[in-house]
Amino acid sequence: MEQEEYTAEHILRVAKRHNNKKRKYILVNPWQGKHVPVSPVRALSMMKALGIKVAMQYGEARLVIGFAETATAIGAVVARVIHPDCLYVQTTRENMPDLGECLDFLEEHSHAPEQKLAIKGLGEAIEHTDTVVFVDDEISTGKTICNIIAQLREKYPVLSEKKLVAASLLNRLSLTDEERLRSAGIDSAYLLKLAQEDYSGMVENWPIEEVQPLRRNVSVPYERCLFQMENNPRCVLIIGEYWQEWERLAQTILSQLPLDFQTDTLVLGTEEAMLPGLLLGRALESRGGKVHFHATTRSPISISKVKDYPVRSGWAVHSLYDEMETRRNFIYNLRPYGQVIIVSDTALPEQEHIQSLLEVLQENDCGRIFYIGRGENV
């Protein structure tokens, strides 16, 4: 499922951020597999289309950096299209024991602006490429890209000798923003160029509601299946190895789980873990399954019944990655599914964190629930 051109009609919707004074709107891509359920094949095809554009212009690149949380899968797909030997790393907001030293930077407009980039192996990766590609779902001003590149150049002066590319599905840089990037030595590549619209004004008077948690406190049964996951994309890795690992795991999961291949299935990623669920969903689709994919997110988005508004319903749940159980996550646009496969890469035990998500799935009349997670020596 591929097409040569992607238009705003296909991949652009506008929603209202909840209680964000820096930016009132959020651009929602309904084919991206984050806030809106979508066929995994459709999402991966769109990401591949961006990868093809980047590879045609910058095929020599051997380092791709994807921005969390929404562009983690996009960056991985772009890297894989460029070359299986391309190195890939995604930024993160998580504290994980194997990350080591990290470079901190700001995504200024975000609800959670603090991001970090693990530097283990990063210097060597920069040394051994002529081009570095930074991938986001949307580039509006280029400030985030400029922030991280300025810090990387300070730590790795050799970066000043490299070609730098800011790649995105959506690009709405103004002429001034484009000149800022060019002055910083950064090229732009994108799937769709957007006109300069007043999105803040567009959402200003829309009737909206805040997402609320479901307060039931009931135990919902689910079936857990843990796998040893060798690769963590928050550290520099070879994209072909990460991709192959999840293609193999997808086939193993489909052979081991008592799945109904005829029922409507939701594959649900968790926050920064998007590519694993997309590859699993694609494998299930290839067997004739009716599959939708999307993911939980940190982004608080208002819900509304306004015509064509992309976020019609939403629920607040606990994050599976937060050991203190204080961080809220959100899941949007749920509906009934015959079965749900949750795909996560957290090393934390899920029992203390997952019940609120399970309750929401049950509330939306979802059937059998499976949890795929990270296990050690399994």
Number of C-alpha atoms within 10 A of each C-alpha: 8 13 9 7 10 16 12 12 7 11 18 18 16 18 24 28 23 20 13 14 11 11 16 19 22 21 18 22 22 19 24 28 27 26 26 21 23 20 22 26 22 18 26 22 18 24 25 22 22 23 29 19 18 25 18 10 10 20 16 15 24 24 28 28 26 30 25 25 24 24 26 26 30 28 32 30 26 30 32 25 22 25 18 16 15 23 29 28 28 27 24 24 17 15 12 14 7 11 17 12 11 15 14 16 20 16 18 15 14 17 17 12 13 13 20 23 27 21 20 16 13 19 15 12 19 20 15 12 17 16 21 23 26 25 31 26 27 23 21 17 17 20 17 20 21 17 15 20 20 16 14 21 13 12 13 16 12 13 21 15 12 17 16 23 22 22 28 29 26 23 23 20 21 15 9 10 15 17 13 17 21 13 10 14 15 22 15 19 22 22 25 19 17 15 10 11 9 9 16 16 11 14 17 12 8 15 12 18 15 17 18 12 17 14 9 10 9 10 10 15 13 15 11 15 15 16 16 13 18 12 17 16 24 26 23 24 21 21 29 18 17 21 19 13 15 21 17 12 18 21 14 13 20 16 10 10 13 9 17 12 16 12 14 17 27 28 29 28 25 26 26 28 23 27 25 24 28 29 24 25 26 25 20 22 18 12 11 11 17 16 26 25 30 30 28 26 23 21 20 23 27 23 24 20 14 12 7 11 15 23 24 18 19 23 23 23 26 19 24 26 23 17 14 9 13 10 14 17 22 24 29 25 15 22 13 16 21 15 22 25 24 22 24 24 24 18 15 16 14 18 9 14 20 17 20 23 24 21 21 22 23 17 14 13 15 21 17 18 21 20 18 19 20 20 16 10 8 9
